[in-house]
Amino acid sequence: MSLPIKDQFVLPEGMIYLDGNSLGPLPKSVSQHLSRMVTNEWGQHLIKGWNLDEWMDQPSRVGDQVGKLIGASAGSVVMGDTLSIKVYQALSAALEMRPDRKVILSDSGNFPSDLYMAQGLIRHLNRGHELRIVDPAQVTDAVTEDVAAVMITQVDYRTGRMHDMATITRQAHAKGAVMIWDLAHSAGAVPVDLAASNCEFAVGCTYKYLNGGPGAPAFIYVRPDILGGIDPALSGWLGHDAPFAFEQDYRPGTGIERMRVGTPPVLQLAALEAALKVWDTVTMAELRTASVHLCETFIAEVEARCPALTLASPRDPDQRGSQVSFTFEHGYPAMQALIARNVIGDYRAPHIMRFGLTPLYVDEADVRRAVDVLQDVLDNRLWDNPDYQMTGRVT
């Protein structure tokens, strides 16, 4: 096959969408699938749907679909809840695995929510743990023998900088630490092989490159050989070994099921399950080749035509995810001017203009047209408009 496959997505006429790294567009298959599910399953079957339509099996069934895209074996990924909840689950389990160590190692490029969850867990455990945050380039050297868990987002949400998963995981294990990877900007964007990496845990969201829709559920991966020893800190009803026995005491379920917490978000999982059918005809190798080409083209065009912008992403494509970021003093209003002209990227403080180059629905012509608009915004100071200075709740 050839990329892109724009005809499988709902894209407004004339829009160049370069923000799939924040929220993927609507796959056309989702609307029909959801309509059938709501009308025929929820509408006609009502509560019978839990058994008749296998709603209760969704978290593991869809987890296996996601697992295929991140190199995870069947039965090692489960869906549900939010990414922050999955971070908490993985991190709390990791600390229990290393009770004599007190350091959680992360980096300054990690998404703040991951760091907030670590800070909250440390505060509530009150056992003297420390969150140690280092520069991204220093992570490998910072893994010392007092580190209990290394918690890293593989692709930096601001710059697109990509960590070497294999090298960092090896170093973590060499020093006796547990490895946790956040794949929020990796899953569906770059090739990932969790099984080969040998990491203990991975988490991620599905509303970005996997196009599961706003609020789509998160996932957690646990390496199969350690699953039986995980004692979930969030011992939810549906993680119980026999939830419908209604026992008063918690017994963790078998395998990955023990990482379930609350009731499955059936509609969101149905949307995600339909969205994942896009990957039936796309390989991650094809996607990565196309992604690198688009990113390289975008960088070359911007640097040739928009000298006011400075590349914030790594220049080496092997060290970069499927996004390109530039810094500009007036980045926020400039992005608003772009959005007003139907080129959709986004902004991250401080001064980062962020562009997701997603080959499923972006092609080289889109890239060149986007830079045409960007050049116009900069050359004519179109960003210097009071309307574009006003900050919305979501930037």
N, C-alpha and C positions, 0 to 999 in steps of 0.2 A: 504494500500500500504506500501511498504518499501522504505526507503531511502538508498543510493542515487538513482537518476534516470539519471545516466551518459549518457545513450543512447539517451537522449533528447538534448544533447549538443555537439557542435563541440569542441573536445579537442585533440590537437596534440599528436600523438603517443609518449608515454614515458614521457610526461610532467605531473608533479604534480603541479596543479594550486592552489596556496594559496594566491591569490590576488583579489578575487572576491569582497573584501571590497573596492577596488579601481576601478576596471572595471570587470564586469561580463563577462563570456564567451558567445559565440554566441549560442543561442538555434537553433536547426535545423529547427524549424518551421519558423524562421524569413526569411531565404534566399528564400524559396519558396513563402512566402507571399509577400515579397518585389518585387520579380520578377514578380508575377502576377499583383501587384499594378502598377509597373512601366510600364509594357507592355500593360496591358488591360485598366487601368484607366488613367494614365497620357498619355500613348502612343496613345490610341484610343479615349478617351473622352476629353482629353485636358481640357479646362476651364469648360466644362460641369461637370467635376468631383466634383466641389464644391457642386453642388446640387445632381447630379446623384449618386455619390459615397459617399455622406455625409461627405466630407472632413471638412466642416465648423462645423460639430457636434463633430468632434474628441476630442477636448479638454475636453468637458464635459463627453462624453461617456467613454473615457479612464480614465478620472478623477474618475468616479464611480468605475471602475475596481480597480484602486489603492486604492480608499477609502475603499473597502472591506478588504484590507490587513492591514489597519491602524485603523479600528474601527470607520470609518466616515460614516455618513448617506448619502444616495443618494442626489446628488445636492449640496454637501458641498465642493467638491474638483474639481479643474480645472487645466488642464495642460497648459504648455507653457513657453517660455523664459528660463532663467537660474535660478539656485538656488539663486544667488546673487540678481537678480531682484526680486524674490519672497520674500527674506529677506527684501529688501527695501520696498516693498509693505506692508508687514505685520507690519514692525516697524513704518513706517510713519503713518499708520492707527491707530496703538496703541497709538502713541503720541497725535494724534488728539482726541482720546477718553479720554485722561487725560491731558487737556491743562494747568492745574495748577501745574503739577509735571514736574520735569526737569531731573530725573535720569533714565538712561537705565542701568539695572543691567545684567552683564554677568559674565562668569568665564574664568580663564586662560587656561582652556582646550578646549575652543570653537575654532572652525575653524577660522583662521585669516580672511578669506573673510567676514564672518559675522561681525567681529569687524570692518573691513575696511568700510563696508557699513554703519555701525552705525556712525563711525567717519565722513564719508562723508556727511551723512544726517544731523548730528549735525552742521557741518561747514556751510552747505548751508541754513539750517533753521535760524541759527544765532539768536537763542532765548535763549541762556544760558543753553542749555542742557549739561549733563555730562554723559560720559560712565564710569561706575564704574565696575572695573574688580576685582573679588575676587578669592581666591582659591576654587576649586570645592567643597571641604568639607564644605565651609563656606556659600554656596549660601542661604540655608534656613534661617540662622540667619541674613544674609545681606539684606533680603527683609524688608525694612522699609517704613514708610508712605510717604516718599518723592519719592519713586520709581514709575515711570509711567509705565514702561514695564520691564518684566523679559524675557530675550532672551537667551535660553540655548539649546545647542546641547545635545540630550539625551545620546548618546554614544560618548565618547571622541575618536576623530579620531586617536590619537597616542596610547593611552593605552587600549582602549576598556572599560574604566570605564563607568558604566551606572548609570545615575541619576534616582532617584525615582520620576517618573512623577507625581503621585498622590499627594505625600507629598509636593513637591515644588509648584505645582499648587494651592493646598489648601492654602499654606502660602502666595502666591502672592495675591490670592483673599481676604484672611483675612486682608491684608494690603492695599487693594484697587487697586492693580496693575493689568495690563493686562499681560497675559501669552502667550509667543510665544515659540514653540518647533521646533527645527531643527531635522528632522528625517533622515538625510542623511545616517547615519550608523545604522538606526533602521528599516526602511521600508524593509520588506522582510528578515530581520535578526532576529528580536525578536518580540514577541506579543506586539501590541500597541492597546490601546482602547481610541481613542481621545474623543469619545462621553462621556465615563465614566469619563475621566479626567476633562472635563468641560473647557478645555483651549479655549482661544479665537481664536488663530491662530496656524497653523503648516505648515511647509514648508519642502521640501525634494527633492532629485534628484532620478533619475531612472536608472542610468548607473552602479550602484554598484550591490547590491543584487537583484535588479529587472531585471538586464540583458538587459536593453534597448539599449545598444550600446554606443560608444563614442559620447558625445554631446547630449545624449538623454535629452528630455525636463524635466524641473522641475515641481513640483506641489505646490499648495497652498490650504490649508484648512481654512475655516472660519466657526466658530460656527453658525449654522443656524439662531439663534434668533437675531444675531447682523448684519447679512448681509445687511439688508435694510438701516442701518445707516452708512455704510462704504462709505467714500468719497475718491475714489482712487487717490493717488498722481500722479500715472502714468496713466493719462486718455487717454489711447490709443484708436484708431479707433474701434477696435473690442470689446472694453469694453463699447462702446456706446449703448444706448438702441435701437437705430435704425441706425446701421452703414451705411446702403445703402440708408438712407434718405439724407446723406451727408450734415447734418446741420453744421453750422459754430460753434455752441456752444455745449459743451459736456453735455450730460445727461447720468449718469451711468445706465448700464443695470440692469435688474432684477436679483436677486439672485447672485449665484456664477459667472455668466457671466460678472459681472462688474469688476472682477479681471483679465479678459483677457486684453492683451496689444497689441501685434503685431500679424501678420499673423501666423497661426498655421504651425509648421514645419511638413508638411504632411508626408514626408518619414520617419522621425524619429518617429513620432507618430504611423505610420503603423508598424514599427519595434517593438516598445514597445508593441503595442496591441497584436502582435503575440507572443512576449516573455512572456506576462502575462498569456498565456494559460497554461503554466507550472503549475500555481497555481490552476488549476481546479482539480488536483488530490493530492494536498499537503495541509495539514492544518498547521497553524502556531504552533500549539501545538506539532505536530509530528516533525516539523523542529527544534523547540527549544530543545526538548529532545535529538535529534541527535546532535545538535550543542554543547550542554553542554558536552555530552559524548566525542565528538572529542576534544574539548578544554581541558578537564580534562586529556585525554590520552596524548595529545601533551605536556602539562605542565609537567606531570609526567616523560615522556620519556626524555625531554630536561633537566630537573633538575637532572635526574639520570646519564645522559651521556654527558652533556655539561656544566660542572660546571663554565666555564668562563662567561656564560650568567646569567643575573639577571632578574627575572620576574618583568616586569613593569606594568602588568595588575593586577587587583584585584584578589586575590586568591579565594574569594567567588564567585561562578558562578552566584549567584543572582545579583551581582553587576557588571557583565561583559556582554558585547555584544557578537557577534559571531566572535571575533578576539582575538588573543593572541600576546602580544608584550614583547620582551626582550631587555634589554640594553646590549650593548657590545661596548667597546672602539673603536673597528675596525668594527663597524656595517655596514658601507657602503661597504667597499671592501668585507667583508664576504658575504653580500647579493649578490654582483656581482658574487662572486665565486659560490654561490648557483644557481643563474640564469643561469650561464654558464653550469651548470650540470642539467638543466631542472627542478629545483625546484624553482617556481616563487613566491616570496614574494615581499616586498618592504621595503624601508627605510624612516624614518622620523627623521629629526634633533630634538634634538641632540642624536645620538647614539642609536636610536630605530630601531630594526628589527621587522617588523610587518608581521603577518601571519593571513590571513582570513581563517577561518575554515567553509566552506560553504557546508552543508550536501546535497545539491541538486546534487553535483558532486564530493564530497570528501568523502572517506570512511576511516575506521581505518587503512587499509593496506597502503593507501596513506600517512597517518600521520606517521606511523612507518618508511616507506621508506624515507620520507622527513628528519626524524631525523637521519637516517643512513647517509645521505649525509651531513647534518649539522655537525654531529660528525666528519666525515672525513675532512671537511673543517677546522674545529677548531683544531683537533688533529694534523693535518699535516700542519697547517699554510698556507693553500692554498690561503687564502685571501691576503697573503703577496706577491702579484704579482703586478708589476707596472701597468699592464693593468686594474686591478680592482680598482686602486686608482683614475682613471680618472672619473670626475663627468660629467654625461650627463645633458642636459637641464632639463630633468624630472628625479627625483630620486625616 
